[in-house]
Amino acid sequence: MSKTATLTDREMQVFTLLAEGEQNQVIADQLFITERTVRAHLAKIMMKLGLDSRMQVCLAAYVFIHDRAESQTVGSDNYEASGAAAR
């Protein structure tokens, strides 16, 4: 099981927004929560993923988002290729 699977839906939202380089207040505004709550989510994310700094979380989030997007692209390419071969 991936460590990211241990994140709650809200923690995953914060994690994703961190990947986009958003500041705590911007994340808070987008999620309709307080900045203090964002910091609490960030602390839980760091604990669950075994990371020591916001920078590490940002880098991990960026890699996670990039890998997820890449795997979705590869999956759709395989689908299109198999569909074309079947015609």
URZI-V249790 format. One record per helix or strand. SS is the DSSP state (hx for helix, st for strand). FROM is the first residue (numbers start at 1). LEN is the number of residues. If there is no record, write none. Layout:
# URZI-V249790
ss=SS from=FROM len=LEN
ss=SS from=FROM len=LEN
This chain:
# URZI-V249790
ss=hx from=3 len=4
ss=hx from=9 len=11
ss=hx from=24 len=8
ss=hx from=35 len=15
ss=hx from=54 len=33
